[in-house]
Amino acid sequence: MARAERIVHSIGSVGAYSHSQGILAVRETIAKYIERRDGVPAQPNSIFLTNGASDAVTRVLECIITDKNIGVMIPIPQYPLYSALTSLLNGSSVPYYLDEAGDWSLKMAELERAINEARLKNVDVRAICIINPGNPTGNCFSRDAMRDIVTFCKQNRLILLADEVYQMNVYGERPFVSARQVAFEMDADIEVISFNSISKGLVGECGHRGGYYECYNLDPFVIEQFYKQASICLCSNVPGQILMSLMVDPPRAGEQSYERWRDETAEIWASLKRRAEKLQSALVSMTDVTCNVAAGAMYLFPKISFPERLMEHARLLDKQPDEVYAMELLNATGIVNIFEVLIL
Amino acid sequence: MARAERIVHSIGSVGAYSHSQGILAVRETIAKYIERRDGVPAQPNSIFLTNGASDAVTRVLECIITDKNIGVMIPIPQYPLYSALTSLLNGSSVPYYLDEAGDWSLKMAELERAINEARLKNVDVRAICIINPGNPTGNCFSRDAMRDIVTFCKQNRLILLADEVYQMNVYGERPFVSARQVAFEMDADIEVISFNSISKGLVGECGHRGGYYECYNLDPFVIEQFYKQASICLCSNVPGQILMSLMVDPPRAGEQSYERWRDETAEIWASLKRRAEKLQSALVSMTDVTCNVAAGAMYLFPKISFPERLMEHARLLDKQPDEVYAMELLNATGIVNIFEVLIL
């Protein structure tokens, strides 16, 4: 009740347009959350509330991709938002492969290969996207991996786009480390834009479409352009903004609803972890299937090695083996999404 | 309560993603509203729910403007969404002037002038936008004016983008006539995309960001592309979708909440009409000010003729007279928005 009163007081009404960048009180709450999380200052003026993280990524890529030779590095396997938007905006996707053998982390050599190949094709690479914790790989980057990415951005003058929507979904011993925290620690003069969403974490309020992007070390002129862009569509939906503030500022010990919040979220977290472990054990117990342990997010990305019999079966059908396998799995079981990225 | 139960039954939860095009039950409700309004069939599959009408216009223009020589005809005075989006999407704005002397209606000769001038500059004009009832002009197009627009679209193979977000805000004797209804009556083979929003009408729930666009006579292939585009950002916010369905399907005579709804909306409507009339009378009672009667929407667009003294004052300051007037009005009274379009 106290929280609701405070919010109503700060916004007046959920039925009115808010500030185009988002309700100031909400941006202040988010800035404090980021500071608590990273130990690095954050500014309300560098935060933009959006209709979910997809809307946030859309807006940022819209500003980066101004010509078709402008490239954005995208991890493979990826969440298809990035390649879809890059196509829609007539930009160039520059894929880099995550290292399955290394727990879906990344290797500097692979980043170098990807950017050099793109540059040979005259692609002007401006940004790199990372998804941490990983969708669909379920990895969680170590601090060392994050340092490598920051170094790579610095060397190549890239904007670091950090999709960190699963930052509250970490199940292993490796903690979530934000891109901006590492950039700050390394005193690296790079630009970081990080994304968050109410559709993930332990609340998962997808239908309300709440999200934000936070800008670290961006030129104030760019922030002004983001503001101008945000004002075209007036504001993101106000209930989604409020839910965002609730997600990053949960009840604290001593407050009336603390115990209930703590118990409910602990149970959801334990359930997500239990299911990730159970599914991973089931997958690796199968013949010819390997799968990394889920360190975070809500995904596992198994690898299935086909026996020679399937390969021959596919040759006889004059089809690709993975297509044959995926279609036969679909027809036999109804399972479809697991192969999405592979088929693409 | 009955409505809430029906909606919850059809969607499961407001916390989950909906169909990317919008909740089917909501699209069915909107289709029935359009049919009742126009006496012309509408299909749920041709309706896309969005985060407000601005989001809807963004998506549609994103699909139309694929190259910088592609032009969109935009009324002047206009609501700045259209020119802002056309700039953002690197397209070409093709302005046409509304006829102040004719109650802010339009003249075929002016439409011809605008399109011919654009074509001489090699602009490939693909669409024309109309705002009816008008923002910021407060006009409401007659059926004859609508027939002219439809004819113009047919002759020039233009998509008609009908911003009809103020369709429930009509104060005079001239009723709102939808673009699609006129296209249907004339049996004109043109494509119409119309926009609506919960931010207007008599509910004005701006903060919830609900809207839709409805496609009339579009190629099914285009609808498929719109669907693909909608799926990139998963769905529009679910509470906004629900509010959209409530707006277009209010309580009916015999239902428990009918009287209250009828009285409240009648009062809001009367208040909007009273204020429009009061302000218009006040404006025209001023020296050197003319202003058309508000037929619809929520705006008046007065014309102020400057006396020679102001013109000379501006010449001495080496500034434009309207800039001087606007700044002095701002400093003296705090009024700013009234001159927005003029200054732009």
Interface residues (C-beta under 8 A of the other chain):
Chain A: S13 V14 G15 A16 Y17 S18 N51 G52 S54 D55 T58 E62 T66 L81 A84 L85 L88 N90 S199 G204 E205 C206 G207 H208 R209 Q229 I232 C233 L234 C235 S236 N237 V238 P239 G240
Chain B: S13 V14 G15 A16 Y17 S18 N51 G52 S54 D55 T58 E62 T66 L81 A84 L85 L88 N90 S199 G204 E205 C206 G207 H208 R209 Q229 I232 C233 L234 C235 S236 N237 V238 P239 G240
